[in-house]
């Protein structure tokens, strides 16, 4: 049974301020993590849209962090409740990936999803993002009727991983063992 939920008033300026604040906090934490920087990324939700239901929350306030292909995030779900997710992302190509994991926080509204474990949601998300080797990127996530566009912050030299150590010859991507001198001569 789906609970009644009130319509939500959108406040874009408030959302932008909270997103920038959370991005700053995660960036500081990111700088202090004792790991290789290229293995870490920070994600902040910018826009959410529900394609079928008009009365669901479109202000997700998503903030997440990734380590290699593992993902952790917190967000305000479609019903206005704070939720937490943990999952893994599989790269299908440079531009497409699939994420799957568990979301806690939907409570009695978990029955909106096809696969649940008690009140926990087992999710499957299709992701698309332009192949960018730089500090900022955009990620489009499709989950059910919701579409989320996020800003992704990564180290300057991070290459989007495809689950393998080397890429094809002539693709212009950095490989294991590449020297900075060779890369500078090529660019």
Backbone as JSON Lines, residues from 0, in Angstrom:
{"i":0,"aa":"X","n":[0.84,-1.18,0.0],"ca":[0.0,0.0,0.0],"c":[0.88,1.24,0.0]}
{"i":1,"aa":"X","n":[0.58,2.17,-0.85],"ca":[1.35,3.4,-0.97],"c":[0.75,4.45,-0.05]}
{"i":2,"aa":"X","n":[1.62,5.08,0.74],"ca":[1.11,6.1,1.66],"c":[0.83,7.39,0.92]}
{"i":3,"aa":"X","n":[-0.02,8.21,1.5],"ca":[-0.31,9.52,0.93],"c":[0.87,10.42,1.24]}
{"i":4,"aa":"X","n":[1.25,11.22,0.31],"ca":[2.34,12.15,0.55],"c":[1.94,13.51,-0.01]}
{"i":5,"aa":"X","n":[2.37,14.57,0.66],"ca":[1.99,15.91,0.23],"c":[2.76,16.33,-1.01]}
{"i":6,"aa":"X","n":[2.2,17.25,-1.79],"ca":[2.96,17.79,-2.92],"c":[4.15,18.58,-2.37]}
{"i":7,"aa":"X","n":[5.22,18.64,-3.13],"ca":[6.44,19.3,-2.67],"c":[6.63,20.62,-3.4]}
{"i":8,"aa":"X","n":[7.07,21.62,-2.64],"ca":[7.36,22.93,-3.21],"c":[8.84,22.92,-3.6]}
{"i":9,"aa":"X","n":[9.11,23.25,-4.83],"ca":[10.49,23.27,-5.31],"c":[11.16,24.57,-4.89]}
{"i":10,"aa":"X","n":[12.37,24.47,-4.37],"ca":[13.15,25.64,-4.0],"c":[14.55,25.49,-4.61]}
{"i":11,"aa":"X","n":[14.71,25.83,-5.88],"ca":[15.99,25.6,-6.56],"c":[17.18,26.28,-5.89]}
{"i":12,"aa":"X","n":[17.0,27.5,-5.37],"ca":[18.12,28.19,-4.74],"c":[18.57,27.45,-3.49]}
{"i":13,"aa":"X","n":[17.62,27.0,-2.67],"ca":[17.97,26.24,-1.47],"c":[18.7,24.96,-1.86]}
{"i":14,"aa":"X","n":[18.21,24.29,-2.9],"ca":[18.83,23.05,-3.36],"c":[20.25,23.3,-3.84]}
{"i":15,"aa":"X","n":[20.47,24.38,-4.59],"ca":[21.79,24.71,-5.09],"c":[22.75,24.99,-3.93]}
{"i":16,"aa":"X","n":[22.3,25.76,-2.94],"ca":[23.15,26.06,-1.79],"c":[23.53,24.8,-1.04]}
{"i":17,"aa":"X","n":[22.56,23.92,-0.77],"ca":[22.87,22.7,-0.03],"c":[23.77,21.78,-0.85]}
{"i":18,"aa":"X","n":[23.6,21.75,-2.17],"ca":[24.46,20.92,-3.03],"c":[25.89,21.42,-3.02]}
{"i":19,"aa":"X","n":[26.07,22.74,-3.12],"ca":[27.41,23.32,-3.1],"c":[28.08,23.07,-1.75]}
{"i":20,"aa":"X","n":[27.34,23.22,-0.66],"ca":[27.88,22.96,0.67],"c":[28.31,21.5,0.8]}
{"i":21,"aa":"X","n":[27.46,20.58,0.37],"ca":[27.8,19.16,0.47],"c":[28.98,18.81,-0.43]}
{"i":22,"aa":"X","n":[29.06,19.42,-1.61],"ca":[30.19,19.19,-2.51],"c":[31.48,19.65,-1.84]}
{"i":23,"aa":"X","n":[31.44,20.79,-1.17],"ca":[32.61,21.28,-0.46],"c":[33.05,20.36,0.66]}
{"i":24,"aa":"X","n":[32.09,19.88,1.45],"ca":[32.41,18.96,2.55],"c":[33.0,17.67,2.02]}
{"i":25,"aa":"X","n":[32.37,17.08,1.0],"ca":[32.9,15.83,0.43],"c":[34.26,16.03,-0.22]}
{"i":26,"aa":"X","n":[34.49,17.19,-0.83],"ca":[35.79,17.46,-1.44],"c":[36.87,17.53,-0.38]}
{"i":27,"aa":"X","n":[36.56,18.12,0.77],"ca":[37.52,18.18,1.87],"c":[37.82,16.77,2.39]}
{"i":28,"aa":"X","n":[36.77,15.98,2.6],"ca":[36.96,14.6,3.06],"c":[37.78,13.83,2.03]}
{"i":29,"aa":"X","n":[37.45,14.04,0.76],"ca":[38.14,13.37,-0.34],"c":[39.64,13.67,-0.3]}
{"i":30,"aa":"X","n":[39.99,14.93,-0.03],"ca":[41.39,15.33,0.01],"c":[42.15,14.66,1.15]}
{"i":31,"aa":"X","n":[41.43,14.29,2.21],"ca":[42.07,13.69,3.37],"c":[42.13,12.17,3.32]}
{"i":32,"aa":"X","n":[41.46,11.55,2.36],"ca":[41.43,10.09,2.28],"c":[42.8,9.58,1.83]}
{"i":33,"aa":"X","n":[43.37,8.62,2.58],"ca":[44.69,8.09,2.21],"c":[44.58,7.03,1.11]}
{"i":34,"aa":"X","n":[44.32,7.44,-0.09],"ca":[44.21,6.52,-1.22],"c":[44.64,7.26,-2.47]}
{"i":35,"aa":"X","n":[44.76,6.54,-3.56],"ca":[45.1,7.18,-4.83],"c":[43.91,8.03,-5.26]}
{"i":36,"aa":"X","n":[44.17,9.27,-5.59],"ca":[43.08,10.21,-5.91],"c":[42.26,9.76,-7.1]}
{"i":37,"aa":"X","n":[42.9,9.11,-8.08],"ca":[42.14,8.76,-9.28],"c":[41.11,7.66,-9.03]}
{"i":38,"aa":"X","n":[41.14,7.04,-7.86],"ca":[40.16,6.01,-7.54],"c":[38.9,6.56,-6.9]}
{"i":39,"aa":"X","n":[38.86,7.87,-6.62],"ca":[37.77,8.48,-5.86],"c":[37.02,9.5,-6.73]}
{"i":40,"aa":"X","n":[35.69,9.58,-6.55],"ca":[34.91,10.63,-7.19],"c":[33.79,11.05,-6.25]}
{"i":41,"aa":"X","n":[33.32,12.28,-6.43],"ca":[32.22,12.84,-5.64],"c":[31.1,13.19,-6.61]}
{"i":42,"aa":"X","n":[29.85,12.87,-6.23],"ca":[28.7,13.11,-7.11],"c":[27.65,13.93,-6.36]}
{"i":43,"aa":"X","n":[27.12,14.96,-7.01],"ca":[26.07,15.8,-6.43],"c":[24.92,15.88,-7.43]}
{"i":44,"aa":"X","n":[23.72,15.52,-6.96],"ca":[22.54,15.57,-7.83],"c":[22.15,17.0,-8.14]}
{"i":45,"aa":"X","n":[21.89,17.29,-9.4],"ca":[21.49,18.62,-9.82],"c":[20.0,18.71,-10.09]}
{"i":46,"aa":"X","n":[19.47,17.76,-10.86],"ca":[18.08,17.81,-11.31],"c":[17.5,16.41,-11.25]}
{"i":47,"aa":"X","n":[16.25,16.31,-10.79],"ca":[15.5,15.05,-10.84],"c":[14.18,15.32,-11.53]}
{"i":48,"aa":"X","n":[13.73,14.36,-12.32],"ca":[12.42,14.48,-12.95],"c":[11.73,13.12,-12.93]}
{"i":49,"aa":"X","n":[10.46,13.11,-12.5],"ca":[9.62,11.91,-12.55],"c":[8.73,12.03,-13.77]}
{"i":50,"aa":"X","n":[8.75,11.02,-14.63],"ca":[8.08,11.09,-15.93],"c":[6.6,10.77,-15.86]}
{"i":51,"aa":"X","n":[6.14,10.1,-14.8],"ca":[4.74,9.68,-14.75],"c":[3.97,10.43,-13.66]}
{"i":52,"aa":"X","n":[4.47,10.41,-12.44],"ca":[3.77,11.01,-11.3],"c":[4.19,12.45,-11.09]}
{"i":53,"aa":"X","n":[3.21,13.35,-11.01],"ca":[3.51,14.77,-10.83],"c":[3.73,15.16,-9.37]}
{"i":54,"aa":"X","n":[3.24,14.35,-8.43],"ca":[3.27,14.76,-7.03],"c":[4.44,14.17,-6.25]}
{"i":55,"aa":"X","n":[5.46,13.67,-6.92],"ca":[6.63,13.13,-6.24],"c":[7.71,14.2,-6.1]}
{"i":56,"aa":"X","n":[8.6,14.02,-5.14],"ca":[9.67,14.96,-4.87],"c":[10.7,14.96,-6.0]}
{"i":57,"aa":"X","n":[10.94,16.11,-6.59],"ca":[11.95,16.25,-7.64],"c":[13.21,16.93,-7.13]}
{"i":58,"aa":"X","n":[13.31,17.16,-5.84],"ca":[14.5,17.79,-5.26],"c":[15.25,16.74,-4.46]}
{"i":59,"aa":"X","n":[16.17,16.02,-5.11],"ca":[16.77,14.84,-4.47],"c":[17.88,15.13,-3.48]}
{"i":60,"aa":"X","n":[18.57,16.24,-3.62],"ca":[19.7,16.56,-2.74],"c":[20.68,15.4,-2.63]}
{"i":61,"aa":"X","n":[20.92,14.72,-3.74],"ca":[21.82,13.58,-3.76],"c":[23.25,14.02,-3.55]}
{"i":62,"aa":"X","n":[23.95,13.34,-2.66],"ca":[25.37,13.51,-2.47],"c":[25.96,12.12,-2.35]}
{"i":63,"aa":"X","n":[26.96,11.83,-3.16],"ca":[27.54,10.5,-3.14],"c":[29.04,10.54,-3.31]}
{"i":64,"aa":"X","n":[29.64,9.41,-3.0],"ca":[31.07,9.24,-3.19],"c":[31.3,7.87,-3.8]}
{"i":65,"aa":"X","n":[32.3,7.79,-4.65],"ca":[32.65,6.52,-5.26],"c":[34.11,6.21,-5.02]}
{"i":66,"aa":"X","n":[34.4,4.95,-4.8],"ca":[35.78,4.47,-4.69],"c":[35.91,3.3,-5.65]}
{"i":67,"aa":"X","n":[36.75,3.49,-6.67],"ca":[36.81,2.55,-7.79],"c":[35.39,2.43,-8.33]}
{"i":68,"aa":"X","n":[34.76,1.3,-8.33],"ca":[33.39,1.19,-8.85],"c":[32.35,1.07,-7.74]}
{"i":69,"aa":"X","n":[32.75,1.16,-6.49],"ca":[31.81,1.11,-5.36],"c":[31.21,2.49,-5.16]}
{"i":70,"aa":"X","n":[29.92,2.54,-4.82],"ca":[29.21,3.81,-4.67],"c":[28.45,3.86,-3.34]}
{"i":71,"aa":"X","n":[28.53,4.99,-2.66],"ca":[27.73,5.28,-1.47],"c":[27.05,6.62,-1.71]}
{"i":72,"aa":"X","n":[25.79,6.74,-1.3],"ca":[25.13,8.04,-1.46],"c":[24.02,8.21,-0.44]}
{"i":73,"aa":"X","n":[23.63,9.45,-0.28],"ca":[22.44,9.78,0.49],"c":[21.64,10.78,-0.35]}
{"i":74,"aa":"X","n":[20.33,10.7,-0.24],"ca":[19.46,11.56,-1.04],"c":[18.09,11.61,-0.4]}
{"i":75,"aa":"X","n":[17.29,12.59,-0.82],"ca":[15.89,12.67,-0.41],"c":[15.11,11.95,-1.5]}
{"i":76,"aa":"X","n":[14.42,10.87,-1.13],"ca":[13.77,10.04,-2.14],"c":[12.49,10.67,-2.68]}
{"i":77,"aa":"X","n":[11.82,9.97,-3.56],"ca":[10.63,10.48,-4.24],"c":[9.5,10.84,-3.29]}
{"i":78,"aa":"X","n":[9.52,10.29,-2.07],"ca":[8.47,10.53,-1.1],"c":[8.89,11.53,-0.02]}
{"i":79,"aa":"X","n":[10.07,12.14,-0.18],"ca":[10.53,13.16,0.74],"c":[11.28,12.63,1.94]}
{"i":80,"aa":"X","n":[11.65,11.35,1.93],"ca":[12.37,10.75,3.06],"c":[13.85,10.62,2.73]}
{"i":81,"aa":"X","n":[14.71,10.87,3.73],"ca":[16.15,10.7,3.56],"c":[16.44,9.22,3.35]}
{"i":82,"aa":"X","n":[17.21,8.9,2.33],"ca":[17.56,7.51,2.01],"c":[19.07,7.39,1.84]}
{"i":83,"aa":"X","n":[19.56,6.15,1.96],"ca":[20.99,5.85,1.86],"c":[21.16,4.66,0.94]}
{"i":84,"aa":"X","n":[22.15,4.72,0.06],"ca":[22.37,3.61,-0.86],"c":[23.83,3.18,-0.85]}
{"i":85,"aa":"X","n":[24.02,1.9,-1.15],"ca":[25.35,1.33,-1.32],"c":[25.26,0.37,-2.5]}
{"i":86,"aa":"X","n":[26.2,0.48,-3.43],"ca":[26.13,-0.38,-4.59],"c":[27.44,-0.43,-5.36]}
{"i":87,"aa":"X","n":[27.36,-1.04,-6.51],"ca":[28.51,-1.24,-7.38],"c":[28.12,-0.86,-8.81]}
{"i":88,"aa":"X","n":[29.06,-0.27,-9.55],"ca":[28.79,0.14,-10.93],"c":[29.66,-0.68,-11.89]}
{"i":89,"aa":"X","n":[29.01,-1.28,-12.89],"ca":[29.7,-2.03,-13.94],"c":[29.72,-1.19,-15.2]}
{"i":90,"aa":"X","n":[30.9,-0.98,-15.76],"ca":[31.03,-0.19,-16.99],"c":[30.79,-1.1,-18.19]}
{"i":91,"aa":"X","n":[29.85,-0.71,-19.03],"ca":[29.56,-1.43,-20.26],"c":[30.37,-0.86,-21.42]}
{"i":92,"aa":"X","n":[30.65,0.43,-21.37],"ca":[31.49,1.13,-22.35],"c":[31.96,2.41,-21.67]}
{"i":93,"aa":"X","n":[32.64,3.27,-22.42],"ca":[33.09,4.54,-21.81],"c":[31.93,5.42,-21.4]}
{"i":94,"aa":"X","n":[30.78,5.28,-22.05],"ca":[29.66,6.18,-21.8],"c":[28.5,5.56,-21.03]}
{"i":95,"aa":"X","n":[28.45,4.25,-20.95],"ca":[27.3,3.59,-20.32],"c":[27.75,2.63,-19.22]}
{"i":96,"aa":"X","n":[26.96,2.61,-18.14],"ca":[27.22,1.68,-17.05],"c":[25.89,1.31,-16.4]}
{"i":97,"aa":"X","n":[25.96,0.3,-15.55],"ca":[24.8,-0.16,-14.8],"c":[25.21,-0.23,-13.34]}
{"i":98,"aa":"X","n":[24.37,0.31,-12.45],"ca":[24.62,0.24,-11.01],"c":[23.56,-0.62,-10.35]}
{"i":99,"aa":"X","n":[23.97,-1.35,-9.33],"ca":[23.01,-2.15,-8.57],"c":[23.46,-2.18,-7.12]}
{"i":100,"aa":"X","n":[22.49,-2.27,-6.21],"ca":[22.79,-2.3,-4.79],"c":[21.53,-2.24,-3.96]}
{"i":101,"aa":"X","n":[21.67,-1.68,-2.76],"ca":[20.57,-1.63,-1.79],"c":[20.34,-0.18,-1.37]}
{"i":102,"aa":"X","n":[19.06,0.19,-1.24],"ca":[18.68,1.51,-0.73],"c":[17.89,1.31,0.56]}
{"i":103,"aa":"X","n":[18.28,2.04,1.59],"ca":[17.55,2.06,2.86],"c":[16.87,3.42,2.98]}
{"i":104,"aa":"X","n":[15.6,3.44,3.39],"ca":[14.93,4.71,3.64],"c":[13.57,4.86,3.0]}
{"i":105,"aa":"X","n":[13.16,3.92,2.16],"ca":[11.84,4.03,1.54],"c":[10.73,3.55,2.46]}
{"i":106,"aa":"X","n":[11.06,2.73,3.47],"ca":[10.06,2.27,4.43],"c":[8.87,1.63,3.77]}
{"i":107,"aa":"X","n":[7.67,2.08,4.13],"ca":[6.44,1.48,3.59],"c":[6.26,1.75,2.1]}
{"i":108,"aa":"X","n":[7.02,2.7,1.54],"ca":[6.93,2.98,0.11],"c":[7.85,2.08,-0.72]}
{"i":109,"aa":"X","n":[8.57,1.18,-0.07],"ca":[9.47,0.27,-0.79],"c":[8.71,-0.61,-1.78]}
{"i":110,"aa":"X","n":[7.41,-0.8,-1.53],"ca":[6.63,-1.67,-2.43],"c":[6.42,-1.06,-3.82]}
{"i":111,"aa":"X","n":[6.89,0.16,-4.04],"ca":[6.87,0.74,-5.38],"c":[7.87,0.04,-6.29]}
{"i":112,"aa":"X","n":[8.84,-0.64,-5.7],"ca":[9.93,-1.26,-6.46],"c":[9.68,-2.75,-6.63]}
{"i":113,"aa":"X","n":[10.14,-3.32,-7.75],"ca":[9.86,-4.73,-8.02],"c":[10.61,-5.7,-7.11]}
{"i":114,"aa":"X","n":[11.79,-5.32,-6.61],"ca":[12.57,-6.23,-5.77],"c":[12.89,-5.54,-4.45]}
{"i":115,"aa":"X","n":[12.41,-6.12,-3.36],"ca":[12.68,-5.58,-2.03],"c":[13.09,-6.71,-1.1]}
{"i":116,"aa":"X","n":[13.74,-6.34,-0.02],"ca":[14.1,-7.26,1.04],"c":[13.68,-6.56,2.33]}
{"i":117,"aa":"X","n":[12.56,-7.0,2.89],"ca":[11.89,-6.27,3.97],"c":[11.56,-4.87,3.43]}
{"i":118,"aa":"X","n":[12.08,-3.81,4.08],"ca":[11.83,-2.45,3.6],"c":[12.99,-1.91,2.77]}
{"i":119,"aa":"X","n":[13.98,-2.74,2.5],"ca":[15.14,-2.3,1.71],"c":[14.85,-2.54,0.23]}
{"i":120,"aa":"X","n":[15.26,-1.6,-0.59],"ca":[15.04,-1.68,-2.04],"c":[16.31,-2.2,-2.7]}
{"i":121,"aa":"X","n":[16.17,-3.21,-3.55],"ca":[17.27,-3.67,-4.39],"c":[17.12,-2.92,-5.71]}
{"i":122,"aa":"X","n":[18.11,-2.12,-6.06],"ca":[17.94,-1.26,-7.23],"c":[18.82,-1.68,-8.41]}
{"i":123,"aa":"X","n":[18.39,-1.26,-9.58],"ca":[19.15,-1.38,-10.82],"c":[19.0,-0.05,-11.55]}
{"i":124,"aa":"X","n":[20.11,0.59,-11.83],"ca":[20.11,1.91,-12.46],"c":[20.95,1.86,-13.74]}
{"i":125,"aa":"X","n":[20.44,2.46,-14.79],"ca":[21.21,2.62,-16.03],"c":[21.81,4.02,-16.0]}
{"i":126,"aa":"X","n":[23.11,4.11,-16.24],"ca":[23.84,5.39,-16.2],"c":[24.4,5.71,-17.58]}
{"i":127,"aa":"X","n":[24.39,6.99,-17.92],"ca":[25.03,7.46,-19.15],"c":[25.81,8.72,-18.81]}
{"i":128,"aa":"X","n":[27.0,8.84,-19.38],"ca":[27.78,10.06,-19.18],"c":[28.74,10.25,-20.35]}
{"i":129,"aa":"X","n":[28.96,11.51,-20.73],"ca":[29.91,11.76,-21.81],"c":[31.31,11.34,-21.37]}
{"i":130,"aa":"X","n":[32.1,10.78,-22.28],"ca":[33.46,10.36,-21.92],"c":[34.37,11.57,-21.76]}
{"i":131,"aa":"X","n":[34.58,11.98,-20.52],"ca":[35.37,13.17,-20.22],"c":[36.55,12.77,-19.34]}
{"i":132,"aa":"X","n":[37.74,13.19,-19.72],"ca":[38.92,12.99,-18.89],"c":[39.25,14.35,-18.29]}
{"i":133,"aa":"X","n":[38.57,14.69,-17.22],"ca":[38.76,15.98,-16.6],"c":[38.13,16.0,-15.23]}
{"i":134,"aa":"X","n":[38.2,17.11,-14.55],"ca":[37.72,17.16,-13.17],"c":[36.21,17.15,-13.02]}
{"i":135,"aa":"X","n":[35.47,17.61,-14.01],"ca":[34.01,17.67,-13.9],"c":[33.35,16.88,-15.01]}
{"i":136,"aa":"X","n":[32.28,16.21,-14.64],"ca":[31.51,15.47,-15.63],"c":[30.04,15.49,-15.24]}
{"i":137,"aa":"X","n":[29.21,15.05,-16.15],"ca":[27.78,14.91,-15.88],"c":[27.41,13.45,-15.98]}
{"i":138,"aa":"X","n":[26.5,13.02,-15.14],"ca":[26.01,11.64,-15.17],"c":[24.49,11.67,-15.19]}
{"i":139,"aa":"X","n":[23.9,10.92,-16.09],"ca":[22.45,10.76,-16.18],"c":[22.12,9.37,-15.65]}
{"i":140,"aa":"X","n":[21.23,9.32,-14.66],"ca":[20.83,8.04,-14.06],"c":[19.34,7.82,-14.3]}
{"i":141,"aa":"X","n":[18.98,6.62,-14.76],"ca":[17.58,6.25,-14.99],"c":[17.21,5.13,-14.03]}
{"i":142,"aa":"X","n":[16.21,5.4,-13.17],"ca":[15.75,4.41,-12.19],"c":[14.24,4.49,-12.14]}
{"i":143,"aa":"X","n":[13.58,3.49,-12.69],"ca":[12.13,3.52,-12.73],"c":[11.66,4.71,-13.54]}
{"i":144,"aa":"X","n":[10.74,5.5,-12.96],"ca":[10.25,6.68,-13.67],"c":[11.07,7.92,-13.37]}
{"i":145,"aa":"X","n":[12.1,7.8,-12.54],"ca":[12.93,8.95,-12.17],"c":[14.18,9.03,-13.04]}
{"i":146,"aa":"X","n":[14.51,10.25,-13.43],"ca":[15.75,10.55,-14.13],"c":[16.49,11.57,-13.29]}
{"i":147,"aa":"X","n":[17.78,11.32,-13.03],"ca":[18.59,12.22,-12.22],"c":[19.81,12.64,-13.04]}
{"i":148,"aa":"X","n":[20.09,13.94,-13.05],"ca":[21.32,14.45,-13.65],"c":[22.2,14.91,-12.5]}
{"i":149,"aa":"X","n":[23.45,14.42,-12.49],"ca":[24.38,14.73,-11.41],"c":[25.66,15.34,-11.95]}
{"i":150,"aa":"X","n":[26.29,16.15,-11.11],"ca":[27.62,16.67,-11.37],"c":[28.61,15.72,-10.7]}
{"i":151,"aa":"X","n":[29.64,15.3,-11.43],"ca":[30.63,14.37,-10.89],"c":[31.98,15.08,-10.85]}
{"i":152,"aa":"X","n":[32.61,15.09,-9.69],"ca":[33.92,15.69,-9.51],"c":[34.94,14.57,-9.36]}
{"i":153,"aa":"X","n":[35.96,14.58,-10.22],"ca":[37.01,13.58,-10.16],"c":[38.37,14.27,-10.32]}
{"i":154,"aa":"X","n":[39.42,13.58,-9.93],"ca":[40.76,14.16,-10.13],"c":[41.01,14.46,-11.6]}
{"i":155,"aa":"X","n":[41.86,15.43,-11.85],"ca":[42.14,15.9,-13.21],"c":[42.59,14.79,-14.15]}
{"i":156,"aa":"X","n":[43.38,13.85,-13.68],"ca":[43.95,12.83,-14.56],"c":[43.19,11.52,-14.56]}
{"i":157,"aa":"X","n":[42.01,11.49,-13.97],"ca":[41.28,10.22,-13.93],"c":[40.78,9.83,-15.32]}
{"i":158,"aa":"X","n":[40.98,8.58,-15.66],"ca":[40.44,8.01,-16.89],"c":[39.27,7.15,-16.47]}
{"i":159,"aa":"X","n":[38.14,7.28,-17.15],"ca":[37.02,6.42,-16.81],"c":[37.43,4.98,-17.08]}
{"i":160,"aa":"X","n":[37.32,4.17,-16.05],"ca":[37.75,2.78,-16.18],"c":[36.68,1.93,-16.84]}
{"i":161,"aa":"X","n":[37.13,0.97,-17.61],"ca":[36.22,0.06,-18.28],"c":[36.35,-1.34,-17.69]}
{"i":162,"aa":"X","n":[36.99,-1.46,-16.52],"ca":[37.16,-2.77,-15.92],"c":[38.38,-3.5,-16.46]}
{"i":163,"aa":"X","n":[39.28,-2.77,-17.14],"ca":[40.51,-3.39,-17.62],"c":[41.63,-2.36,-17.49]}
{"i":164,"aa":"X","n":[42.87,-2.82,-17.49],"ca":[44.0,-1.94,-17.25],"c":[44.48,-1.19,-18.48]}
{"i":165,"aa":"X","n":[44.26,-1.74,-19.66],"ca":[44.76,-1.1,-20.86],"c":[43.63,-0.83,-21.83]}
{"i":166,"aa":"X","n":[43.84,0.12,-22.7],"ca":[42.87,0.47,-23.72],"c":[43.51,0.22,-25.08]}
{"i":167,"aa":"X","n":[42.71,0.26,-26.11],"ca":[43.2,-0.03,-27.46],"c":[44.22,1.0,-27.92]}
{"i":168,"aa":"X","n":[45.15,0.57,-28.77],"ca":[46.15,1.48,-29.35],"c":[45.45,2.58,-30.14]}
{"i":169,"aa":"X","n":[46.0,3.78,-30.07],"ca":[45.48,4.87,-30.87],"c":[44.27,5.56,-30.29]}
{"i":170,"aa":"X","n":[43.82,5.16,-29.11],"ca":[42.63,5.8,-28.55],"c":[42.96,7.07,-27.78]}
{"i":171,"aa":"X","n":[44.26,7.35,-27.58],"ca":[44.67,8.57,-26.9],"c":[44.53,8.52,-25.4]}
{"i":172,"aa":"X","n":[44.2,7.36,-24.83],"ca":[44.03,7.26,-23.39],"c":[45.32,6.82,-22.72]}
{"i":173,"aa":"X","n":[45.49,7.26,-21.51],"ca":[46.66,6.9,-20.72],"c":[46.62,5.41,-20.41]}
{"i":174,"aa":"X","n":[47.8,4.77,-20.43],"ca":[47.91,3.36,-20.1],"c":[48.8,3.16,-18.89]}
{"i":175,"aa":"X","n":[48.7,2.0,-18.28],"ca":[49.59,1.63,-17.18],"c":[51.03,1.85,-17.64]}
{"i":176,"aa":"X","n":[51.85,2.49,-16.83],"ca":[53.25,2.66,-17.15],"c":[53.56,3.83,-18.07]}
{"i":177,"aa":"X","n":[52.57,4.58,-18.51],"ca":[52.83,5.74,-19.37],"c":[53.6,6.78,-18.58]}
{"i":178,"aa":"X","n":[54.58,7.38,-19.24],"ca":[55.33,8.44,-18.59],"c":[54.69,9.78,-18.93]}
{"i":179,"aa":"X","n":[54.78,10.75,-18.01],"ca":[54.23,12.09,-18.31],"c":[54.89,12.71,-19.54]}
{"i":180,"aa":"X","n":[56.2,12.4,-19.77],"ca":[56.89,12.96,-20.93],"c":[56.25,12.49,-22.23]}
{"i":181,"aa":"X","n":[55.93,11.18,-22.33],"ca":[55.32,10.66,-23.55],"c":[53.95,11.28,-23.77]}
{"i":182,"aa":"X","n":[53.18,11.43,-22.67],"ca":[51.84,12.01,-22.8],"c":[51.92,13.46,-23.24]}
{"i":183,"aa":"X","n":[52.9,14.23,-22.71],"ca":[53.04,15.63,-23.1],"c":[53.47,15.76,-24.56]}
{"i":184,"aa":"X","n":[54.36,14.85,-25.04],"ca":[54.79,14.9,-26.44],"c":[53.62,14.63,-27.37]}
{"i":185,"aa":"X","n":[52.69,13.74,-26.96],"ca":[51.57,13.39,-27.81],"c":[50.51,14.49,-27.84]}
{"i":186,"aa":"X","n":[50.42,15.3,-26.77],"ca":[49.37,16.33,-26.69],"c":[49.83,17.62,-27.2]}
